[in-house]
Amino acid sequence: MNTENRDTRGAETSLAKAIRLLPIVAERNATGVNLSTVARKAGLTTATARRLLQGLVDGGLLSFDPYSKIYTLGIGLFDLAGAPGSPRQFDGLRLRLRPAVEETAAVTGDTVYVTVPHGDEALCIDTETGPYPISTNTLHVGSRRPLGVGAGSAVLLAALPEERRERVLAGNREVYGRYGELTPTAVRDMVAHWQRHRYLVNRSVIIADVGAVAVAIFDETHRLLGALSVAALKSRLTPERCEEAVAAMSTALTRSGFTI
């Protein structure tokens, strides 16, 4: 192995170690944390921890008070968290929807997601796992998918004005084939179902044995805000349970001042 490869491996290892320090500081951010505590929690020597912490301070991700010798999260970390396209950008909406998310998960027993439109993508900003978690989950807070990929994303696509919807569909024709058995025809079928029934179902076309049912979220002026979806094992997504899930989502959203 040449020197460049060894140096790269070393840099990656140091980066991974530094990243591990951020949650340790975050857990104690209200009061701050000293060097010895960080080193002990991370399982590092004091010298290594000091060097890594200083790098994070230099990068603006941590702040260090030279008088109290305390580390806290830096302003640069909050700037990154609030960058356009970050889930934190939608904290206001996420907090307003939280009661509906929790209620839906409790009533259905399944995993619930909130996604919002971001350009021609769907961005996941919240999730809640019910008593019957799905076995395979590739959607997490911060995950992005092209509009049309997944139930929530397809609902967002369906609720767009026709001209924009057609532009997205045309642009994503080749993209859809990268996601399981998804096809442009399947996406159009989901869109058509939403137009007729105000909800749609993704029946395991992306992840085997896992499907989802979704509704669009509108405010009182009928402005599209996002999508609420319930994901479950295919065996649980019978037509009757899909209707029950839609009813649960509709009721929960109405309580929080939204409509579908």
N, C-alpha and C positions, 0 to 999 in steps of 0.2 A: 504494500500500500504506500502511495507516495505521500510526501509531507502535506500537500494541499488537502488530500482526503482526510488525513489524521486531524488537521487543524479544523476542518469543517465539522467532523464528528465531535470534536471537543467543544466548538462553538455551539452546536446544537444541544449538547449535554448541559452546558452552562445556561443556555436559554431556557431549557426545560426546568432546571433548578430554580431559576429566577421567577418563572411563571408560578411555580409552586408556592412562592413566598407571598404572592398577592392575596390569596384567600386567607392566609394566616393574619395578615395585617387587616384585611377587611373585617374579619370576625371581631376585631378589637378596635375598630376605627373610632368608636365613640370616645374612648379614653386614650387611644394610642398604644403602642407596644414597643418594648425595648429590644435591643439586639440579642440579648441572651435568650429571651423568650422565643423570638423568631428562630434562632439557631436550634434551640431544643425541640421546638415543634416540627421543624423541617428535617431534623436529624442531620444537621450540618455542623461543621466546626465553626467557631465564632469568626475566624478569619474569612472563611468562605462566605458565610452569611453576610458579613460586613461588606465584602467586595460586591456581591450580587445586589444587595440593598442599595449600595451607592450607585450602581449602574441604573437601577430603577429610579432613584432620585434624580440622577443626571438626565434621564429621559422624561421626567415630569410625571411619571406614573406613581411615584411616592413622594411624600414630603418629610423632611427631617428637621426637628428642632434641636439645634446644637446645644441648647441650654438644658432642656429636660431629657435629651437623648432619646426622644420618642419618635417613632415612625407612624405616619398616617397616610391615607390614600391621597395622591396628588391630584391637582386640578386637571392635569392632562388626561387622567383616566376617565374623569367625568366628561371631558370634552369628547373623548372617543365614544363613550357610551351614548352621548346625545347626538352623534353624527347622523346626517340624513340617511335613512334606511335602517337605522338601528331600532330594535324593538323598544328601546327607552324613549324614542321619539313619540311613541303612541301610549305613554304611561297614563295619560288622562283618560283615554278611551278604555284602556285595559282595566283601570280601577272601576270605571263605571259599569263595565261588563262583568266584573268579578262575581257579583252575587248570582247573575244568570248562569255563569259557567259552573259555579259550585252547585247550584240547584239542579242543573241539567245532569251533571255527573252523579249526583245523589239519586235522582229519580230514575235515570236509565241504567246506572251501574257501570257505564262504559266510559271510555276515554273521550274527553271533550277538547276541542281546539278552537281558538279564535285566530282567524287570518284576516289581513287587511291588504288592499291593493297598494302596490308600490311600483309605479311605472307599469311595465308589462309582466310583472311578477306578483305572486302572492307571498306575503311575509307573515310567518307565524309569530304572534305576540303573546300568546298565553295558552296554557294547557292544564288540564286537571284529570287525574287518573281515578276512575271509579273502582269498585270492588272486583270487576272483571276486566283486568288489564289485557290489552292485546299482546300477542306473543311476539310480534315484530313491529317495531316502531322506528320509522325513519324521519319522522317529523318532530322537531323540537323547537322551542322558542329561539328565534333567530333564523330558522330554516327558511329558504326561499325556493319557490318552484315557479316555473312558467305558468301563466294563466291558463287554466284548463287541466292542469295536472293535479288530480286529487279532487275530492268532493268540494271542499271549501274553496279551492282555487277555481273550480269549474263554476261554482255559484257566482263568484266575483265576475268571471267572464260573462256569464249569462246575463247579469244585471247591467252590463255596460251598454251604452248606446250602440245601435246596430252597426253603424259605420266603423266605429272603433273595434267592436267585437269581430267583425269580419276581417279587419286588418290584422288583428292578433292571431286569429285562426289561420290565416294565410301564412303569416310569418312563422308559425309554430308547426307547420305540417311535418317537417323533418324531425323536429324536436320531440314530438309526442312518442315517436317510435323508440326512444331511449328509455321509456318508462313502462316496463313490463309488457302487457298486451294492449297498451293504450294506442288508439288510432284517432285520426281526425274525425272519423265517422262516430266513434264512441263519444268523443267530446261533444259533437253536435247533438247526439241523442240525449246527453245529459242536459245540455242547454235547452233543448226543446221540452224536456220533461219539466224543468224549472218554469219555463214560460207557461206551461199548462197548469202546474200544480203548486208552484211557489216553493218547491223543494226538489232536490235531486239525489240520486243514489249512485255511488261508485261501487260496483259489485266486483271487487277483487281483481280489477284489470291491471292494477299496478303492483300490489303485493298479494301473493297467493294466500287465499283463505282469510284475507282481511279486507273489509269494505267500510263504507262510511255513508252517512246521510247528512245533508247540509241544507241550511237556509241562509238567505242573505239578511243582513242587518241594516235597517234604515232608521233614520231619525224622524222626527215629527214632520219635517219638510220633505220627506221621501228622498233624502240624500243618502246614497250608498256609503256605509261606513266600513263594512267588513262582512265576514261570514262566520257562522257558528256551525260546527260539525261534530257529529258523534261517530267515532270509529269503533268497530267491534269485529269479532270473529264472524266470518261469513255465515256460520251456522246460527248466529244470533240475529242476523239481519233478515228476518222473515218480513213479508209485506206488512203484517200486523205490527211487528216491533218497529218497523220504519215509521209507520203512522204514529205510533206511541212516542217515538223519539221526537218527531216533528212537533207533536202536541206539547211535549215537555219543553222543547226549545222555545216554542211560541209563547207559552205561558210564562216561562222564566224571563224572556226578553220583554214581554209586556209589563211585567212587574217592575222592570228597570227603566221603563220609559221608551222602549224601542219597538219597532214593528218589523214583520217579515214580508 
